[in-house]
């Protein structure tokens, strides 16, 4: 998933921050991250509060997506933010 996210960053679609949770466990705890990969979606510096549905399935719940996704799904999520 990293190459897709880097591509979106290079296209100017997103700002990307990657965190090594082994090195920063308090941050993982703060956002209740229990699985890797987990993506958090922010808008104007705030974690989004809504759910985002793609293809009839909720992919993002209260700003958090757990698990991998392909380029089309990630692009759809970004467009719906």
C-alpha positions in Angstrom: 0.0 0.0 0.0 2.9 2.3 0.6 3.7 2.8 -3.1 0.1 3.9 -3.7 0.1 6.3 -0.8 3.4 7.8 -2.0 2.0 8.2 -5.5 -1.0 10.1 -4.1 1.3 12.3 -2.0 3.4 13.0 -5.1 0.2 13.9 -7.0 -0.7 16.3 -4.2 -3.8 14.5 -3.3 -2.8 13.8 0.3 -0.2 14.7 3.0 1.3 11.5 4.2 2.8 10.9 7.6 4.1 7.4 8.5 4.7 6.3 12.0 6.7 3.4 13.3 4.5 2.2 16.1 7.3 0.1 17.6 9.1 3.5 18.1 6.0 5.5 19.1 3.6 3.3 21.0 1.9 6.2 22.9 0.7 7.5 19.6 -0.7 4.1 18.6 -2.4 3.9 22.0 -3.9 7.4 21.6 -5.6 6.3 18.4 -6.4 2.8 19.6 -4.4 1.2 16.8 -4.5 -2.6 17.3 -3.6 -3.8 13.8 -1.1 -2.9 11.0 -1.7 -1.5 8.5 -4.1 1.2 9.9 -4.7 4.4 8.1 -6.1 7.5 9.9 -7.8 10.1 7.8 -7.6 13.8 8.8 -9.2 16.9 7.3 -8.0 20.3 8.4 -5.9 18.7 11.2 -8.8 16.8 12.7 -9.6 13.1 12.5 -12.7 12.8 10.4 -15.7 11.6 12.3 -17.8 10.1 9.6 -17.8 6.7 7.9 -16.8 6.4 4.3 -18.4 3.7 2.1 -16.9 2.4 -1.1 -18.5 -0.3 -3.2 -21.3 -0.9 -0.7 -18.9 -1.5 2.2 -17.9 0.8 5.0 -14.1 1.1 4.5 -13.4 4.0 7.0 -15.1 4.1 10.4 -14.8 7.3 12.3 -11.6 8.2 10.4 -9.9 4.9 10.7 -9.3 2.2 8.1 -7.8 -1.1 9.3 -6.2 -3.4 6.7 -4.9 -3.0 3.2 -6.7 -1.6 0.2 -6.0 -1.1 -3.5 -5.5 2.1 -5.4 -9.1 2.4 -6.6 -10.6 2.0 -3.1 -8.1 4.5 -1.6 -8.7 7.0 -4.4 -12.4 6.7 -3.8 -12.0 7.3 0.0 -9.9 10.4 -0.7 -12.5 11.7 -3.1 -15.3 11.3 -0.6 -13.5 13.1 2.2 
